[in-house]
Amino acid sequence: MSIRVKRIAIPIVILLSAIILFIVIVASKAPPEKKEVVVKDFLVDAKPIFSETVEFLVYAQGAVKPKNATMLSAQVSGRVVSISDNFNEGGFFKKGEVLFELESDDYQTDLLLAEAELARAQALLDEEVARGRVAEQEWSSINSGIPPQLGLRKPQLAREQANLKGAKANLARAQRNLARTKITAPYDGLVRQRLVDLGQFVPLGTQVGELYSTDVAEVRLPLTDNDVAFIGDLSKEQAKVTLTASVAGKQHTWQGLLVRDEAVLDEARRVIYGVVEVKDPYNLKGNSHTSALKFGRFVSAAVSGVIAQGIVKLPRFVMRLDGTVLTVTEDKKIQINSVSVVRTDENFVYIGGGLPLDQKVVMSAVSTPYNGMPVRFINDKPEPSNDENTNKEELSL
C-alpha cells in the first residue's frame, strides 16, 4: 500500500471508530426516569363569614356657625358717651348687659316735657268732668226732659279724654327713646364686630356692631338622597352626630344632634342641607365639651343612621366589578355568588343577602375564577412529594 493511500485511510478509520464508539455508549445508557408533573391548586386567602348588626353612619362636612347672628342698629341718634369693656371683637357678654350708651340729655328733657303734657291733659280732663256734672245739675233744676249731649258737654269731655291718651302715648315714647340710649345685649353671646367708637355721633338706624349667640352652634351638612335614606325620620327622633376637627395638631370631638333638614334641595349641588345643633359650644355654662367649638371652624361629621340586622361587612376590594363575591365551599371549591348590596362606603361593602354563612369568603385576587375551581388555603400543610414518600419507605425497611 502506498504512502498516499495510508494517509487517506487512517483518518477514515479513526472517524468510523469514533462513530461506532458513540453509538455503543448511547445505546448502553439507561433511559431518563419519567416523573409525573403535579399541578397544584390555586392558592387563596379566605376568612369565615359572619353576619352582624350594623349602625350605618353618614359622613359629611360643614362649617360651624351661630344659631343667631344679629346686626345691631341704633334706634335713636346721639353721641357715644361710654362703651363696655366686653363690647370688643371676641368679647363675651350676658343677656341684658349694656354694651354702650348714647348721650341722653335731650331724651331726658323730652321725657320731662311728656310728663308735663300728661299732667296738663289730666287736669283739663278733670276740669271737663266737673263742668259736665255742673251742667247736668243745672239742666235737672230747670227741665225734666232728657238733656242734649252738647248741653252736658259730652263732646268736650271726649276731646279731653283723647288728649289724655295722646299725652300718655307721648310719655311712653319718650321713655322708650330714653331707654334706647343704652344699647343692651339681646342674648348671651360674643361680639363679632364693633362699628362705633367713643365720642362718635351715631345717626338713627346706623349699624353699630354684629353679635353672635353662644347658647347653640349650628353646622349645615350637605346630604344626598342616599344619605337621607340611611338617617331615618328626623320628625320622630333626632340623630346623634359626632363632630371632629384637628385643633393645634390634636384631634378633638364634639357631640351634637341633627335636629332638622332645610326641606329644600340646593339647585346647584342637588343636595339637601341638614342642620346639626351643638349646645354651649364655648363651654360658658360648664365643661360640656373637651374644648371650645369656635364659630367658623370646619369640621367633619359622622351622623348615626338606621340600624340593620343580618349584615355581612366586608372590605370593599372583595366585591368584584360584576357585583359578585367569591366564596370557598367545604370541599375547597370556588363558588361565585351574586349578592344584595345594602350600602357601600370608601372602605367597606355591606351585604344584606346572597352569601352562604357556612362558607369562607375569598380575600385575595383570583384572575379567572369559575364555579367548582379547586383551591387551597395559605395555612394548609404542604403534601409530601413522591421522593419523600420513597425515602420514608426505605427508612422503614
C-alpha distance (Angstrom), angle and dihedral (degrees) to the residues before:
residue distance angle dihedral
M1 . . .
S2 3.69 . .
I3 3.79 123.4 .
R4 3.82 91.4 -113.3
V5 3.82 92.8 56.6
K6 3.80 90.7 49.1
R7 3.80 91.2 54.0
I8 3.79 91.0 54.8
A9 3.82 97.6 41.9
I10 3.81 98.9 48.5
P11 3.90 96.7 62.9
I12 3.80 90.2 45.2
V13 3.80 91.6 52.8
I14 3.84 91.3 48.2
L15 3.81 91.7 49.8
L16 3.80 92.8 48.8
S17 3.79 90.8 48.1
A18 3.82 91.0 52.6
I19 3.79 92.1 49.6
I20 3.81 92.0 49.0
L21 3.83 90.6 47.9
F22 3.87 91.8 50.5
I23 3.80 90.9 49.4
V24 3.78 91.3 50.8
I25 3.84 92.7 49.2
V26 3.81 93.7 48.2
A27 3.77 92.4 46.7
S28 3.77 92.6 49.9
K29 3.92 93.5 50.0
A30 3.81 115.5 103.6
P31 3.83 115.7 -117.2
P32 3.91 115.7 -103.6
E33 3.77 116.9 -94.2
K34 3.80 112.8 -103.4
K35 3.83 116.4 -132.8
E36 3.77 125.3 -167.4
V37 3.81 113.2 -120.4
V38 3.81 109.5 -126.3
V39 3.86 116.0 -151.3
K40 3.81 110.0 -154.6
D41 3.80 122.6 -141.6
F42 3.83 118.7 -101.2
L43 3.81 112.8 -82.4
V44 3.83 115.2 -125.9
D45 3.79 139.2 169.6
A46 3.80 111.9 -130.0
K47 3.79 135.1 176.0
P48 3.81 133.7 -167.7
I49 3.82 119.3 -93.5
F50 3.81 118.7 -119.6
S51 3.79 129.8 -177.7
E52 3.78 119.4 -147.2
T53 3.79 144.7 170.2
V54 3.80 109.5 -94.4
E55 3.78 129.8 -164.5
F56 3.78 105.5 -152.8
L57 3.79 117.8 -135.6
V58 3.79 125.7 -151.9
Y59 3.79 115.5 -150.6
A60 3.80 125.2 -152.3
Q61 3.80 141.8 143.1
G62 3.77 135.4 -133.1
A63 3.80 147.2 150.0
V64 3.80 125.4 -94.5
K65 3.81 114.6 -114.8
P66 3.81 134.9 170.2
K67 3.77 118.9 -99.6
N68 3.83 89.6 -132.0
A69 3.79 124.6 32.5
T70 3.81 115.8 178.1
M71 3.78 131.1 -169.0
L72 3.82 105.1 -151.6
S73 3.82 118.3 -140.8
A74 3.80 130.0 -172.6
Q75 3.82 112.5 -109.6
V76 3.81 91.5 -165.7
S77 3.79 132.8 30.1
G78 3.77 126.2 -115.9
R79 3.76 148.2 112.2
V80 3.84 119.0 -69.2
V81 3.80 107.7 -113.6
S82 3.83 101.9 170.2
I83 3.81 139.2 15.1
S84 3.80 127.5 -162.7
D85 3.79 118.3 -119.0
N86 3.82 88.1 -124.7
F87 3.81 92.9 55.9
N88 3.80 94.1 90.3
E89 3.80 132.3 101.1
G90 3.79 106.5 -70.9
G91 3.80 94.7 12.0
F92 3.81 118.7 139.3
F93 3.81 122.3 -138.0
K94 3.80 140.6 177.4
K95 3.78 128.8 -120.3
G96 3.83 111.0 -83.7
E97 3.82 93.9 17.8
V98 3.84 114.1 142.4
L99 3.80 107.2 -116.4
F100 3.81 97.4 -176.0
E101 3.82 140.2 -21.8
L102 3.79 134.9 -131.6
E103 3.79 126.2 -146.9
S104 3.82 105.9 -80.8
D105 3.84 105.8 -174.7
D106 3.81 95.3 103.0
Y107 3.81 91.8 46.6
Q108 3.81 91.8 50.5
T109 3.80 87.9 52.6
D110 3.81 90.5 50.0
L111 3.80 88.4 51.1
L112 3.80 92.2 53.3
L113 3.81 91.0 48.8
A114 3.79 90.5 49.8
E115 3.80 91.1 50.1
A116 3.79 90.4 50.3
E117 3.79 91.4 48.4
L118 3.78 89.8 51.3
A119 3.79 92.2 51.0
R120 3.82 90.5 49.3
A121 3.81 92.0 49.8
Q122 3.80 91.1 48.2
A123 3.80 91.1 51.3
L124 3.81 93.0 49.4
L125 3.80 89.8 49.0
D126 3.81 91.7 51.1
E127 3.79 89.7 48.3
E128 3.79 92.2 50.1
V129 3.81 91.1 49.3
A130 3.81 89.5 53.8
R131 3.81 91.9 48.6
G132 3.79 90.3 51.4
R133 3.80 91.3 54.1
V134 3.81 91.9 49.8
A135 3.81 91.5 48.9
E136 3.81 90.5 50.5
Q137 3.82 92.0 51.0
E138 3.81 92.5 48.5
W139 3.81 91.7 50.0
S140 3.80 92.2 49.5
S141 3.82 92.0 52.1
I142 3.81 92.6 53.1
N143 3.83 106.4 31.2
S144 3.77 134.3 29.3
G145 3.82 96.5 -156.6
I146 3.79 130.4 91.7
P147 3.84 110.4 -69.7
P148 3.83 118.9 -127.5
Q149 3.83 120.5 -110.4
L150 3.78 92.9 -117.1
G151 3.81 90.5 50.0
L152 3.80 90.2 56.8
R153 3.86 90.9 45.8
K154 3.82 92.8 -120.1
P155 3.86 94.3 150.3
Q156 3.79 91.2 50.5
L157 3.81 89.8 50.1
A158 3.84 91.7 51.8
R159 3.81 89.9 49.9
E160 3.79 92.7 54.0
Q161 3.81 91.5 45.9
A162 3.85 89.2 54.1
N163 3.82 90.4 48.3
L164 3.81 89.3 52.7
K165 3.82 91.4 52.1
G166 3.80 90.3 49.8
A167 3.80 90.9 50.2
K168 3.82 90.9 50.8
A169 3.82 90.3 50.1
N170 3.82 91.3 50.5
L171 3.80 89.9 49.6
A172 3.83 91.8 50.9
R173 3.82 91.1 49.4
A174 3.79 91.4 48.8
Q175 3.81 89.7 51.0
R176 3.82 91.2 49.7
N177 3.79 92.9 48.4
L178 3.79 90.9 50.0
A179 3.82 90.7 49.7
R180 3.81 90.2 48.5
T181 3.78 91.0 63.0
K182 3.81 84.2 77.1
I183 3.83 108.7 65.1
T184 3.81 107.9 -152.1
A185 3.81 132.5 -168.6
P186 3.83 114.3 -100.0
Y187 3.84 92.9 -151.4
D188 3.80 143.9 -8.1
G189 3.77 107.1 -66.6
L190 3.76 150.7 108.9
V191 3.79 135.4 -88.1
R192 3.80 113.1 -104.9
Q193 3.80 95.1 177.7
R194 3.83 137.6 -0.3
L195 3.79 117.9 -152.4
V196 3.83 103.3 177.5
D197 3.77 135.4 64.8
L198 3.77 138.1 -162.0
G199 3.83 113.3 -71.6
Q200 3.80 94.3 14.4
F201 3.79 117.8 135.7
V202 3.78 110.8 -126.2
P203 3.82 117.5 -157.5
L204 3.79 121.7 -148.4
G205 3.81 112.2 -75.7
T206 3.82 95.7 15.9
Q207 3.81 115.9 149.4
V208 3.80 107.1 -118.4
G209 3.82 104.2 176.2
E210 3.81 149.6 -25.0
L211 3.81 121.7 -111.9
Y212 3.82 133.1 -165.8
S213 3.80 123.1 -157.2
T214 3.81 114.4 -128.9
D215 3.80 101.5 -163.4
V216 3.82 94.6 86.5
A217 3.80 133.4 15.7
E218 3.80 123.7 -157.7
V219 3.80 133.4 -151.5
R220 3.81 120.4 -165.6
L221 3.81 111.0 -146.2
P222 3.83 122.5 -165.9
L223 3.82 108.5 -131.9
T224 3.79 128.7 -171.5
D225 3.79 123.8 -145.5
N226 3.81 88.8 -101.5
D227 3.82 90.5 53.4
V228 3.80 92.0 50.2
A229 3.82 90.1 51.8
F230 3.82 90.4 60.9
I231 3.81 97.3 43.1
G232 3.78 98.9 64.2
D233 3.79 133.2 -146.1
L234 3.82 109.6 -29.9
S235 3.80 91.5 -168.2
K236 3.82 89.1 67.8
E237 3.79 101.8 36.5
Q238 3.79 133.1 5.3
A239 3.80 114.1 -127.4
K240 3.80 120.8 -122.8
V241 3.79 115.7 -119.5
T242 3.81 130.9 -162.9
L243 3.80 114.2 -155.3
T244 3.81 120.4 -160.9
A245 3.77 134.0 -173.9
S246 3.79 138.5 159.4
V247 3.82 111.4 -110.9
A248 3.80 118.5 -176.7
G249 3.79 90.3 -19.7
K250 3.82 94.5 -50.7
Q251 3.78 128.6 104.8
H252 3.81 113.7 -120.0
T253 3.80 130.0 -174.5
W254 3.80 134.7 -157.3
Q255 3.80 130.6 -170.8
G256 3.79 123.3 -132.4
L257 3.80 144.1 151.5
L258 3.78 130.9 -112.3
V259 3.81 96.2 -131.0
R260 3.81 102.9 173.6
D261 3.77 147.9 -22.8
E262 3.79 124.7 -118.3
A263 3.83 91.8 -115.5
V264 3.83 93.7 -136.8
L265 3.82 125.9 89.8
D266 3.77 117.8 -126.9
E267 3.81 103.7 -115.3
A268 3.80 94.7 -150.5
R269 3.81 99.7 46.8
R270 3.83 98.6 24.3
V271 3.79 92.2 -133.0
I272 3.77 134.3 118.4
Y273 3.79 119.7 -131.1
G274 3.79 121.0 -126.7
V275 3.80 119.2 -158.1
V276 3.81 120.6 -136.1
E277 3.79 119.1 -163.4
V278 3.81 123.8 -154.4
K279 3.80 115.9 -171.4
D280 3.82 121.4 -138.0
P281 3.82 94.6 0.5
Y282 3.84 93.1 179.3
N283 3.83 95.4 48.2
L284 3.81 91.1 -120.1
K285 3.82 92.8 142.2
G286 3.80 96.8 43.4
N287 3.78 141.5 -54.5
S288 3.77 95.1 -46.7
H289 3.83 92.3 149.0
T290 3.78 137.2 21.8
S291 3.81 89.3 -113.0
A292 3.80 137.9 3.1
L293 3.79 117.3 -81.5
K294 3.78 100.8 -139.7
F295 3.77 124.1 -153.5
G296 3.79 114.0 -102.8
R297 3.81 95.3 30.7
F298 3.81 116.2 133.9
V299 3.81 111.7 -131.3
S300 3.79 139.4 -179.1
A301 3.79 117.1 -127.7
A302 3.80 132.3 -153.2
V303 3.81 110.1 -165.3
S304 3.81 117.8 -159.2
G305 3.78 107.6 -125.4
V306 3.77 138.2 -177.9
I307 3.81 122.1 -39.3
A308 3.82 118.4 -124.3
Q309 3.81 128.2 -170.5
G310 3.80 129.8 -146.5
I311 3.80 94.7 29.5
V312 3.81 123.3 153.6
K313 3.81 109.6 -147.5
L314 3.81 113.7 -156.9
P315 3.80 135.8 167.0
R316 3.77 110.8 -89.8
F317 3.82 94.0 -120.1
V318 3.82 89.9 65.3
M319 3.81 90.0 70.3
R320 3.82 110.4 87.3
L321 3.80 123.5 -139.8
D322 3.81 92.2 -102.9
G323 3.81 91.6 55.7
T324 3.82 96.3 -104.3
V325 3.79 132.9 123.3
L326 3.82 125.7 -146.9
T327 3.79 120.3 -131.1
V328 3.80 134.0 177.8
T329 3.81 121.7 -129.6
E330 3.81 125.3 -140.1
D331 3.81 90.9 -94.2
K332 3.83 90.0 53.5
K333 3.78 99.0 -104.4
I334 3.79 126.3 141.2
Q335 3.80 117.7 -111.6
I336 3.81 122.3 -170.1
N337 3.82 111.7 -145.0
S338 3.80 129.4 -164.8
V339 3.80 104.5 -145.6
S340 3.80 137.2 -164.0
V341 3.80 108.7 -120.2
V342 3.80 115.1 -152.3
R343 3.78 96.6 -178.2
T344 3.79 143.8 -21.6
D345 3.79 131.4 -154.8
E346 3.78 135.2 175.6
N347 3.81 94.6 -71.2
F348 3.80 110.3 17.9
V349 3.78 144.1 39.9
Y350 3.81 119.0 -145.5
I351 3.82 113.6 -147.7
G352 3.78 121.4 -163.2
G353 3.81 99.5 -175.2
G354 3.80 147.0 -11.6
L355 3.81 99.7 72.8
P356 3.84 120.2 107.1
L357 3.80 106.1 -131.7
D358 3.83 92.5 -152.4
Q359 3.81 91.7 64.7
K360 3.79 134.5 68.2
V361 3.79 125.3 -110.8
V362 3.80 118.1 -126.6
M363 3.82 110.6 -119.1
S364 3.82 97.6 -179.1
A365 3.80 130.7 70.7
V366 3.81 118.7 -90.7
S367 3.80 112.7 -168.3
T368 3.82 103.0 -157.0
P369 3.81 109.6 8.1
Y370 3.77 125.0 177.7
N371 3.80 134.6 -179.4
G372 3.80 110.2 -82.7
M373 3.82 94.6 19.7
P374 3.85 107.9 154.2
V375 3.78 116.0 -125.4
R376 3.78 139.5 173.0
F377 3.78 130.2 -145.2
I378 3.77 127.8 -116.6
N379 3.81 93.0 -120.0
D380 3.84 94.5 49.9
K381 3.83 115.9 119.4
P382 3.85 112.6 -113.5
E383 3.82 115.5 -109.1
P384 3.83 114.7 -117.5
S385 3.85 116.6 -105.6
N386 3.82 125.5 -120.6
D387 3.83 91.8 -103.2
E388 3.78 90.6 54.7
N389 3.81 90.8 49.8
T390 3.85 90.2 50.9
N391 3.79 92.2 49.3
K392 3.82 90.3 50.0
E393 3.84 90.3 51.5
E394 3.83 92.1 49.2
L395 3.79 90.7 49.9
S396 3.79 91.5 50.5
L397 3.80 90.3 52.3
